[in-house]
Amino acid sequence: MFLTLPKTLALLCNRPLAWLGAQPHIVTAFQPHTPPCPTQRHGSNAHACWVVVALGALSALPVHAQSASDQAVLEARDAFRKGNPRLLQAVLPKTESHVLAPLAAYWGMRMGLETAPNDRVRNFLDTWQGTYYEDRLRNDWLRLLGTRQDWHTFLAECPRYRMGDDKQVHCHMLHAKLVTQGSLSPAEVTDATTTWLAQKEADEACANLIDRLMARKLLSEQVAWQRARLGAETGRAKVTSQAVELLNGNWVAAANAVQAQPTKYLEDKLTAVRHRTKELVTLALVKLASTSPTEAAEHLTKARWQVQLTHEERSWAWGAIGKTAAQRLMPEASGWFARGQPEHMHPDHLAWWARTAMRAGQWDQVGKLIAAMPDSQQADPTWVYWRGRSLLRHRGPEAAAQARTLFKSIASPHTFYGQLALEELGDAIITPPLPAPLTLAEQQGARSNPGLQRAVAAIALGLRAEGVREWNYTTNLHTPGGMTDRELLAAAQLACQNDIWDRCINTSKRTVASADYTQRYPMPHKDAVLARTRLIGIDPAFVYGLIRQESRFITDAKSHVGASGLMQVMPATAKWTAKKIGLTSFQPTDITDRDTNIAIGTGYLKLVLDDFEGSMAMAAAAYNAGPSRPRQWRAPGGTGPVLEGAIWAENIPFSETRDYVKRVLANTTNYAALISGQPQSLKTRLGSIGPRSGQGTDPNLDLP
């Protein structure tokens, strides 16, 4: 991407190599957005300035040729991936002069870490001190030391660990303190419990810590049963088995049988006197609830479980039943939730109970359920906003003042609920003023940052995952608290100038005191996008809002399910849409072509938007989850209430689609403000959603 320069600099920008070849001097510093250079009458200073500008244009040119050391780095990557230490060690010397030498050296060290003596590991850490790969290897080593329970070496090395974002290392650290100090503080025990319960998958590091805490009577065994229930509820059998094994290895077979055939267990079991049996019954009810909430409710209402299970066990089971029913938009959900006690339910149960109450217009209940949530959950902007909305239903100045205080605490143009809070306060969504321009020193600081340099080089070489990790480490973790706002803006500018749009956006959005929306909401490929949106009659802000969420403007992005390009189009959808919009010569490989991807993506989006009668929220949901699902969500069973768009979006059953719709609509609102220069309303875009009107065309059931 070329820098914006006066027309008199066009030749320099377009042919910097030719101009530089004729110059006797080279200046290595370059400042983007440099003011027009002095004329030649200013002597050597003018000459230096022109060289700076030319080098700037050169630095923005794409690099196509690979050097021998580039190829060596790629060969090292391949050897590492294939687990070929002999080939890797042979190629490593060829990478020593490359900017990515620390990465190649990390591959070499990581492959043999399990058998490497401590002195060799420390030598690597000393050699690459201050780099991401020093801390990356330290992270790996700390995991290994924790697994070996080499607490002496672990505690010696842990204070040097800068990233601090690995949950396994965190659990090892608490375990090391427990072993060496004999105990943990109540806050640390709570920390360990919260960390373990929040993990989605079975994890040895945190499980071993919990095991020792229970063995020392510092933690109730009930935590393990709660973890087992969460595994059963989410279909993660290994989580449940691991949790039960911490209690008694002889119980695992019974727990596995419960998970495999919960109905059979409930029908065969008549009594539950011992605590273990009560918990296994609860596990069976929770597991059954995840697939058949009606059947689970029938079992739970039987007299024997009403008598033999505790209030806590019954309430958790009702919470699990209600959650599944709520996600399926079943009318019974509210009644099933009400049979349990909120204080005994999981926070996720309370969230779905509150969503169900919002759909039903039970605003007093919404407020009570949010008040029953843990403090950390109540502080989430989602529930701050809806608590404010529930207060507005109470007439009177005190409730209104409390609601305004809540809205003010989250009001911001940056997020979905921040935008809705602004509108509740009577403000429209506008583009914030730009921060002060970056100084030359601030820009140079970003360009000369070794971590950012390596990240840019890795991404340019096709090592995007490695480059992104080093970039994130450099901006977020290298120093405590991450970069300052000004440093983040400079780093984001560097990413933008190199067309690394995902890092441009994600880095800029971390700023706190000010926001540069040209970085947070860039508009790459503007001519192509605007031309296509004008041609087919779709809001360009909606298209940009969707692309920003789908791919962050990475043209060759590919998802794990096979979606490709800027607009992340699936192969079957691409083929179907190409035929619909008249791309008769379309071939599957064409989907990575920028203009073809935009044509097919916008074409499909327009077809979906028309099918959902212009509802951006439903169209976004359809783009993410397929059109059949939002058809069901708008009118479960063919009927249903007409809901405020925000309530409908919050009740989307899939967390990925729910978050996607919110982000796309918030993005769209900000892009509309940028493009039009006018205040915008998210509420207007959300509109109301209910059963399909009797007027107009039937739904297009052919839409993939």
C-alpha positions in Angstrom: 0.0 0.0 0.0 1.5 3.3 -1.1 1.8 6.3 1.3 -0.3 9.4 0.6 2.1 12.0 -0.9 1.8 15.1 -3.0 1.4 14.5 -6.7 5.0 15.8 -7.2 6.2 12.6 -5.4 4.3 10.2 -7.7 7.4 9.1 -9.6 9.3 8.5 -6.3 6.4 6.5 -4.9 5.9 4.4 -8.1 9.6 3.8 -9.0 11.6 4.1 -5.8 14.1 1.5 -6.8 15.0 3.4 -10.0 15.4 6.7 -8.1 17.5 5.2 -5.3 19.8 3.5 -7.7 21.0 6.9 -8.9 21.6 8.3 -5.4 25.0 8.3 -3.8 23.7 8.3 -0.3 21.3 6.0 1.7 19.3 7.2 4.6 17.8 4.4 6.7 15.2 6.3 8.7 11.8 6.7 7.2 8.8 8.5 8.6 5.3 7.7 7.1 3.2 10.7 6.3 6.3 12.9 6.0 5.5 16.5 5.1 6.5 17.6 1.6 10.3 17.7 1.4 12.3 21.0 1.1 13.4 22.0 -2.4 16.9 21.5 -3.7 17.9 24.9 -2.5 17.9 23.6 1.0 21.0 21.4 0.1 21.8 18.1 1.8 18.8 18.2 4.1 16.5 18.2 1.0 18.4 15.3 -0.5 18.1 13.3 2.7 14.4 13.9 2.8 13.8 12.7 -0.7 15.7 9.6 0.0 13.6 9.0 3.1 10.4 9.3 1.1 11.7 6.9 -1.6 12.7 4.4 1.0 9.3 4.7 2.5 7.7 3.9 -0.8 10.1 1.0 -1.2 9.2 -0.4 2.2 5.5 -0.5 1.3 6.1 -2.5 -1.8 5.1 -6.2 -1.6 8.0 -8.6 -1.5 7.8 -11.5 -3.9 11.2 -13.1 -4.1 12.5 -15.4 -1.3 16.1 -15.3 -0.2 18.1 -18.4 0.6 17.7 -17.7 4.3 13.9 -17.3 3.8 13.8 -20.7 2.2 15.9 -22.1 5.1 13.4 -20.8 7.6 10.5 -22.5 5.7 12.5 -25.7 5.6 13.1 -25.5 9.3 9.3 -25.0 9.8 8.5 -28.1 7.7 11.1 -30.2 9.6 9.6 -29.1 12.9 6.1 -29.9 11.8 7.2 -33.3 10.6 9.1 -34.0 13.8 12.4 -34.5 12.0 15.1 -33.4 14.4 17.9 -34.5 12.1 16.7 -32.3 9.2 15.9 -29.4 11.5 19.4 -29.4 13.0 21.0 -29.5 9.5 19.1 -26.5 8.3 19.3 -24.3 11.4 22.8 -22.8 10.6 21.3 -21.4 7.4 18.8 -19.3 9.4 21.3 -17.6 11.8 21.4 -14.4 9.8 17.7 -14.2 9.3 15.4 -11.8 11.2 13.4 -14.9 12.2 16.5 -16.7 13.6 14.9 -16.7 17.1 11.9 -18.6 15.7 14.0 -21.2 14.0 16.1 -21.6 17.1 12.9 -22.1 19.1 11.8 -24.9 16.8 15.2 -26.5 17.3 15.1 -26.2 21.1 11.4 -27.1 21.4 11.7 -30.4 19.6 14.2 -31.7 22.1 12.9 -29.9 25.2 11.7 -33.1 27.0 15.2 -34.6 27.1 17.3 -31.3 27.3 19.3 -30.7 30.4 18.4 -27.6 32.4 21.7 -25.9 31.5 20.9 -26.1 27.8 17.4 -24.7 28.3 18.8 -21.8 30.3 21.5 -21.2 27.6 18.7 -20.8 25.0 16.8 -18.4 27.3 19.9 -16.3 27.9 20.8 -16.3 24.1 17.3 -15.0 23.1 16.7 -12.9 26.2 14.0 -10.3 25.8 12.4 -11.9 22.7 9.0 -13.6 22.4 10.7 -16.9 21.8 12.6 -16.8 25.1 9.3 -16.5 26.9 7.6 -18.9 24.6 10.1 -21.6 25.5 9.9 -20.7 29.1 6.2 -21.2 29.0 6.8 -24.7 27.5 9.5 -25.5 30.0 7.3 -24.4 33.0 4.6 -26.7 31.8 7.1 -29.6 31.6 8.5 -28.8 35.0 5.1 -28.6 36.5 4.1 -32.0 35.0 7.3 -33.5 36.5 6.6 -31.7 39.8 10.1 -30.2 39.8 8.9 -27.4 42.0 12.4 -26.1 43.0 13.3 -25.4 39.3 9.8 -24.3 38.5 9.7 -21.6 41.3 13.2 -20.4 40.3 12.1 -19.8 36.7 8.5 -18.7 37.2 9.2 -15.1 38.3 10.9 -14.5 34.9 7.8 -15.6 33.0 6.3 -12.5 31.3 3.3 -13.7 29.4 1.4 -15.1 32.4 -1.6 -16.1 30.3 -1.3 -19.9 30.4 -3.8 -21.5 32.7 -1.8 -24.7 33.1 1.2 -22.8 34.2 -1.0 -20.8 36.6 -2.3 -24.0 38.2 1.3 -25.4 38.4 2.3 -22.2 40.1 -0.4 -22.5 42.7 0.4 -26.2 43.1 4.1 -25.3 43.7 3.2 -22.8 46.4 0.9 -25.4 48.1 3.6 -28.0 48.2 6.4 -25.7 49.3 4.4 -23.5 51.7 2.0 -26.1 53.0 -1.2 -24.1 52.2 -2.8 -21.5 50.0 -4.8 -18.4 51.0 -8.6 -18.5 50.7 -8.3 -16.2 47.7 -5.8 -18.6 46.0 -8.1 -21.6 46.7 -11.0 -19.7 45.1 -8.7 -18.8 42.2 -7.8 -22.5 41.7 -11.4 -23.5 41.8 -12.6 -20.9 39.4 -9.8 -21.7 36.9 -10.6 -25.4 36.9 -14.3 -25.0 36.6 -13.9 -22.6 33.7 -11.8 -25.0 31.6 -13.6 -26.6 28.7 -11.4 -29.6 28.4 -9.9 -32.1 30.8 -6.6 -30.7 32.1 -4.0 -32.5 34.2 -2.3 -29.4 35.7 -5.4 -27.9 37.3 -6.9 -31.3 38.1 -3.7 -32.3 40.0 -3.9 -29.1 42.0 -7.6 -29.6 42.9 -6.8 -33.2 43.9 -4.2 -32.0 46.4 -6.4 -29.3 47.7 -9.2 -31.8 48.4 -6.7 -34.2 49.9 -5.6 -31.5 52.4 -9.2 -30.6 53.2 -8.7 -27.1 51.8 -11.5 -27.6 49.2 -14.8 -29.4 49.4 -15.2 -32.5 47.2 -18.5 -30.9 46.0 -16.4 -28.9 43.5 -15.4 -32.1 41.8 -19.1 -33.1 41.4 -19.8 -29.6 40.0 -17.1 -30.1 37.5 -18.5 -33.6 36.6 -22.0 -32.0 36.1 -20.5 -29.4 33.7 -18.9 -32.1 31.7 -22.1 -34.0 31.4 -24.1 -30.9 30.5 -21.7 -29.9 27.7 -21.1 -33.4 26.4 -17.5 -33.7 27.5 -17.2 -37.2 28.9 -13.5 -36.9 29.7 -14.2 -33.9 31.9 -16.8 -35.8 33.9 -14.6 -39.0 34.1 -11.6 -37.0 35.3 -13.5 -35.2 38.0 -15.1 -38.4 39.3 -11.7 -40.1 39.3 -10.4 -37.4 41.7 -13.1 -38.5 44.1 -12.6 -42.2 43.7 -11.2 -44.2 40.8 -13.7 -47.0 41.4 -16.6 -44.7 40.6 -15.5 -43.9 37.1 -17.2 -46.9 35.5 -20.5 -46.0 37.1 -20.1 -42.4 35.9 -19.3 -43.5 32.4 -22.4 -45.8 32.4 -24.5 -42.8 33.5 -23.3 -40.7 30.6 -23.8 -43.4 28.1 -27.3 -44.4 29.1 -28.8 -41.8 31.5 -32.4 -42.9 30.9 -31.6 -46.5 31.8 -29.8 -45.5 35.0 -32.7 -43.3 36.1 -35.3 -46.1 35.4 -33.2 -48.7 37.2 -32.4 -46.6 40.3 -35.1 -46.5 42.9 -33.2 -45.1 45.9 -30.4 -42.6 46.4 -29.4 -42.6 50.0 -25.6 -42.2 49.8 -24.2 -38.9 48.6 -22.4 -40.6 45.7 -25.7 -42.1 44.4 -27.4 -38.8 44.7 -24.7 -37.2 42.6 -24.8 -39.9 40.0 -28.6 -39.4 39.7 -28.0 -35.7 39.3 -25.4 -36.5 36.6 -27.9 -38.6 34.8 -30.6 -35.9 34.9 -28.1 -33.3 33.7 -26.9 -35.5 30.8 -30.5 -36.4 29.8 -31.4 -32.7 29.9 -28.8 -31.9 27.3 -30.6 -34.0 24.7 -34.2 -34.4 26.0 -35.3 -31.8 28.5 -38.9 -33.0 28.5 -37.9 -36.5 29.4 -35.5 -35.2 32.1 -38.3 -33.1 33.6 -40.6 -36.1 33.7 -37.9 -38.1 35.7 -37.1 -35.2 38.0 -40.8 -34.7 39.0 -41.0 -38.3 40.2 -41.7 -38.5 43.9 -38.5 -40.4 44.7 -36.2 -37.7 43.4 -38.3 -34.9 45.0 -37.7 -36.6 48.4 -34.2 -38.1 48.0 -32.3 -35.3 46.2 -31.3 -32.2 48.0 -32.5 -28.7 47.1 -29.1 -28.0 45.5 -29.1 -31.1 43.4 -32.7 -30.6 42.2 -32.1 -26.9 41.4 -29.0 -27.6 39.4 -30.9 -30.3 37.4 -33.8 -27.9 36.8 -31.3 -25.3 35.7 -29.8 -27.7 33.2 -33.3 -28.7 31.9 -34.4 -25.0 31.6 -31.2 -24.0 29.8 -31.7 -26.6 27.0 -35.4 -25.7 26.8 -34.5 -22.0 26.6 -32.0 -22.6 23.8 -34.7 -24.5 21.9 -37.1 -21.6 22.6 -39.5 -24.1 24.3 -42.5 -22.4 26.1 -41.9 -24.7 29.1 -38.5 -23.3 29.8 -39.7 -20.6 32.2 -41.8 -23.0 34.3 -38.9 -25.5 34.6 -36.5 -22.9 35.7 -38.9 -21.7 38.3 -38.9 -25.1 40.0 -35.3 -24.6 41.1 -33.7 -22.0 43.3 -31.4 -19.5 41.6 -28.7 -19.6 44.4 -28.1 -23.3 43.6 -27.8 -22.9 39.8 -24.8 -22.4 37.6 -24.2 -18.9 36.2 -25.0 -20.1 32.7 -28.4 -21.4 33.9 -29.2 -17.9 35.3 -28.2 -16.3 32.1 -30.6 -18.4 30.1 -33.3 -18.0 32.6 -32.9 -14.2 32.3 -33.0 -14.4 28.5 -36.2 -16.4 28.7 -37.7 -13.8 31.0 -36.7 -11.1 28.6 -38.6 -12.9 25.8 -41.6 -13.2 28.0 -41.5 -9.5 29.1 -41.0 -10.5 32.7 -38.9 -7.5 33.6 -39.1 -7.9 37.4 -37.8 -11.4 37.0 -35.0 -10.2 34.8 -33.8 -7.9 37.5 -34.0 -10.5 40.2 -32.1 -13.1 38.2 -29.3 -10.6 37.3 -29.1 -9.7 41.0 -28.6 -13.4 41.8 -25.7 -13.8 39.4 -22.1 -13.7 40.7 -20.5 -10.2 40.9 -18.2 -10.9 37.9 -21.2 -11.9 35.8 -23.3 -8.9 36.8 -20.4 -6.7 35.7 -20.5 -8.0 32.2 -21.9 -5.2 29.9 -24.6 -7.6 28.7 -26.1 -7.8 32.2 -25.4 -4.2 33.1 -27.5 -3.1 30.1 -30.4 -5.5 30.8 -30.4 -4.7 34.5 -30.8 -1.0 33.5 -33.6 -1.9 31.1 -35.4 -3.8 33.9 -35.1 -0.8 36.2 -36.7 1.4 33.5 -39.8 -0.7 33.8 -40.1 0.5 37.5 -41.7 3.9 37.3 -40.1 6.5 39.5 -37.1 8.8 39.5 -34.9 6.6 41.7 -35.1 3.6 39.4 -34.5 5.9 36.4 -31.5 7.4 38.0 -30.1 3.9 38.8 -30.7 2.9 35.2 -28.8 5.9 33.9 -25.9 5.2 36.2 -25.7 1.7 34.8 -26.0 2.9 31.2 -23.3 5.5 31.7 -20.9 2.9 33.1 -20.9 1.0 29.8 -21.8 3.6 27.2 -19.4 3.6 24.3 -19.5 3.5 20.5 -17.1 0.6 20.4 -19.4 -2.3 21.4 -22.9 -3.6 20.9 -24.2 -2.9 24.4 -22.1 0.2 24.6 -24.0 1.6 21.6 -27.4 0.5 23.0 -26.5 2.2 26.3 -25.7 5.4 24.4 -29.1 5.4 22.8 -30.8 4.8 26.2 -29.0 8.0 27.3 -30.4 9.8 24.4 -27.2 9.9 22.4 -26.6 8.7 18.8 -23.6 6.7 17.6 -21.0 9.0 16.1 -17.4 8.5 15.1 -15.1 9.7 17.9 -12.6 12.4 17.1 -9.2 11.2 15.9 -6.4 11.2 18.4 -3.5 13.6 18.0 -1.2 12.6 15.0 1.6 10.3 15.9 5.0 12.0 16.2 7.9 10.9 14.1 9.5 9.4 17.2 6.4 7.4 18.0 6.2 6.0 14.4 9.9 5.2 14.5 9.5 3.4 17.8 7.0 1.0 16.2 9.1 0.4 13.1 12.3 -0.3 15.1 10.6 -2.6 17.6 12.3 -6.0 17.1 9.2 -8.0 18.0 7.0 -6.1 15.5 9.7 -6.4 12.9 9.8 -10.2 13.3 6.0 -10.4 13.3 5.8 -8.5 10.0 8.6 -10.6 8.5 6.9 -13.9 9.6 3.5 -12.9 8.1 5.2 -11.8 4.9 6.9 -15.2 4.6 3.6 -17.0 5.0 4.1 -17.8 8.7 0.9 -16.0 9.8 0.2 -17.9 12.9 3.7 -17.4 14.2 3.7 -13.8 13.2 0.4 -13.1 14.9 1.5 -14.7 18.1 4.7 -12.6 18.3 2.8 -9.5 17.4 0.2 -10.1 20.2 3.0 -10.8 22.7 4.8 -7.7 21.8 1.8 -5.4 22.0 0.0 -7.0 24.9 2.4 -9.0 27.1 6.0 -8.1 26.8 5.7 -5.4 29.3 3.2 -5.5 32.3 -0.1 -4.1 31.1 1.0 -4.0 27.5 1.8 -1.1 25.3 0.6 2.4 26.0 -2.2 3.9 23.9 0.3 5.9 21.8 2.5 2.8 21.3 -0.6 0.8 20.3 -1.6 3.5 17.7 1.9 3.5 16.3 2.0 -0.3 16.1 -1.5 -0.4 14.5 -0.3 2.2 11.9 2.6 -0.1 11.1 0.2 -3.0 10.6 -2.1 -0.9 8.4 0.8 0.2 6.2 1.8 -3.4 5.7 -1.8 -4.5 4.9 -1.9 -6.6 8.0 -5.4 -5.6 8.7 -6.3 -8.0 11.5 -3.3 -6.7 13.6 -4.2 -3.2 12.6 -7.7 -3.6 14.0 -7.0 -5.7 17.0 -4.1 -3.6 18.1 -5.9 -0.3 17.7 -9.0 -1.5 19.5 -6.9 -2.0 22.7 -6.5 1.7 23.2 -8.4 3.1 26.2 -8.2 6.9 26.3 -8.7 7.5 22.6 -9.8 5.7 19.5 -8.6 5.9 15.9 -11.5 4.6 13.8 -9.6 4.8 10.6 -7.5 1.9 12.2 -10.3 0.2 14.1 -12.7 0.3 11.1 -10.5 0.4 8.0 -12.0 0.1 4.5 -9.5 -1.9 2.3 -10.6 -2.7 -1.2 -12.9 0.3 -1.1 -13.4 0.7 -4.8 -14.3 -2.9 -5.3 -16.6 -3.1 -2.4 -18.5 0.1 -3.1 -18.8 -0.7 -6.8 -20.4 -4.1 -6.0 -22.7 -2.8 -3.3 -23.9 0.0 -5.6 -24.5 -2.6 -8.4 -26.7 -4.9 -6.3 -28.2 -2.4 -3.9 -26.9 -3.4 -0.5 -25.6 -1.1 2.3 -21.8 -1.0 2.0 -21.6 -0.4 5.8 -23.3 -3.8 6.3 -20.8 -5.5 3.9 -17.8 -3.9 5.6 -19.2 -4.7 9.1 -19.5 -8.4 8.0 -16.1 -8.6 6.4 -14.5 -7.1 9.4 -15.9 -9.9 11.6 -15.5 -12.7 9.0 -11.9 -12.3 7.9 -10.5 -9.0 9.3 -9.8 -8.3 5.6 -7.4 -11.1 5.1 -7.9 -12.0 1.4 -6.5 -15.6 1.7 -8.2 -16.4 5.1 -9.5 -19.9 5.4 -11.5 -21.3 8.3 -11.3 -24.8 9.8 -14.6 -25.7 8.2 -13.4 -24.6 4.7 -14.8 -21.1 4.3 -12.5 -18.9 2.1 -11.6 -15.4 1.4 -12.6 -11.9 2.5 -16.3 -12.9 3.0 -15.5 -16.5 4.2 -17.7 -18.3 1.6 -18.2 -22.0 1.8 -17.5 -24.0 -1.4 -21.1 -25.2 -1.8 -22.5 -21.8 -1.1 -20.1 -20.3 -3.6 -21.1 -22.7 -6.3 -24.8 -22.1 -5.7 -24.5 -18.3 -5.5 -22.3 -18.0 -8.6 -25.0 -19.7 -10.6 -27.7 -17.4 -9.1 -25.8 -14.2 -9.9 -24.7 -15.2 -13.3 -21.0 -16.1 -12.9 -21.2 -18.9 -15.4 -17.5 -19.5 -15.7 -17.0 -19.8 -11.9 -14.5 -22.5 -10.8 -14.0 -23.5 -7.1 -10.5 -22.1 -7.2 -11.8 -18.7 -8.1 -13.2 -18.2 -4.6 -9.8 -16.9 -3.4 -9.8 -14.2 -6.1 -10.7 -10.9 -4.3 -13.3 -9.6 -6.7 -14.9 -13.0 -7.2 -15.1 -13.5 -3.4 -16.7 -10.0 -3.0 -19.2 -10.7 -5.8 -20.3 -14.0 -4.4 -20.3 -12.9 -0.8 -22.2 -9.8 -1.4 -24.6 -11.6 -3.8 -25.4 -14.2 -1.2 -25.8 -11.6 1.6 -28.2 -9.7 -0.6 -30.3 -12.8 -1.3 -30.3 -13.6 2.5 -31.2 -10.0 3.4 -34.1 -10.0 0.9 -35.3 -13.4 2.2 -35.4 -12.0 5.7 -37.3 -8.9 4.7 -34.4 -6.6 5.2 -33.6 -7.6 8.8 -29.8 -7.2 9.2 -29.8 -9.2 12.4 -31.5 -12.2 10.9 -29.4 -11.9 7.7 -26.2 -11.9 9.8 -27.4 -14.9 11.7 -28.2 -16.7 8.5 -24.8 -15.8 7.0 -23.1 -17.4 10.1 -25.4 -20.3 10.9 -27.4 -21.0 7.7 -30.8 -19.5 6.9 -32.9 -22.4 8.3 -31.9 -21.6 11.9 -32.9 -17.9 12.1 -36.2 -18.9 10.4 -36.8 -21.2 13.4 -35.6 -18.6 15.9 -37.9 -15.9 14.6 -41.0 -18.0 15.1 -40.4 -21.3 16.9 -43.1 -23.8 15.9 -44.4 -21.2 13.4 -45.6 -18.8 16.0 -44.1 -16.5 18.6 -44.0 -12.9 19.9 -42.7 -9.9 18.0 -39.5 -9.1 19.9 -37.2 -6.1 20.1 -34.2 -6.9 17.9 -31.8 -6.7 20.8 -33.8 -9.3 22.8 -34.0 -11.6 19.8 -30.2 -11.3 19.3 -29.5 -12.1 22.9 -31.7 -15.2 22.7 -29.8 -16.7 19.8 -29.0 -20.2 21.1 -25.5 -20.6 19.6 -22.9 -18.5 21.5 -20.8 -18.1 18.3 -23.8 -16.8 16.3 -25.1 -14.6 19.1 -21.7 -12.9 19.4 -21.3 -12.7 15.6 -24.6 -10.9 15.1 -23.9 -8.4 17.9 -20.4 -7.6 16.4 -21.6 -7.4 12.8 -24.4 -5.0 13.7 -22.1 -2.9 15.9 -19.5 -2.8 13.2 -22.1 -1.9 10.6 -23.3 1.0 12.8 -19.8 2.4 13.1 -19.0 2.0 9.4 -22.3 3.8 8.5 -21.2 6.7 10.7 -17.8 6.7 9.0 -19.1 6.5 5.5 -22.0 8.9 5.9 -20.5 11.3 8.5 -24.0 11.3 10.2 -25.1 10.0 13.6 -26.4 6.5 13.6 -28.8 4.2 15.5 -28.1 0.6 16.3 -31.7 0.2 17.6 -33.0 1.2 14.2 -30.9 -1.4 12.5 -32.0 -4.1 14.9 -35.7 -3.3 14.4 -38.3 -5.8 15.6 -38.3 -9.5 14.8 -41.2 -11.9 14.9 -43.1 -14.4 12.7 -43.0 -13.8 9.0 -45.6 -11.3 7.8 -48.4 -12.7 5.7 -47.6 -10.3 2.9 -44.8 -10.7 0.4 -43.1 -13.7 -1.0 -42.6 -17.1 0.6 -39.2 -17.9 2.2 -36.6 -19.0 -0.3 -36.0 -22.5 1.0 -33.3 -23.1 -1.6 -30.9 -20.8 0.1 -27.9 -22.9 1.4 
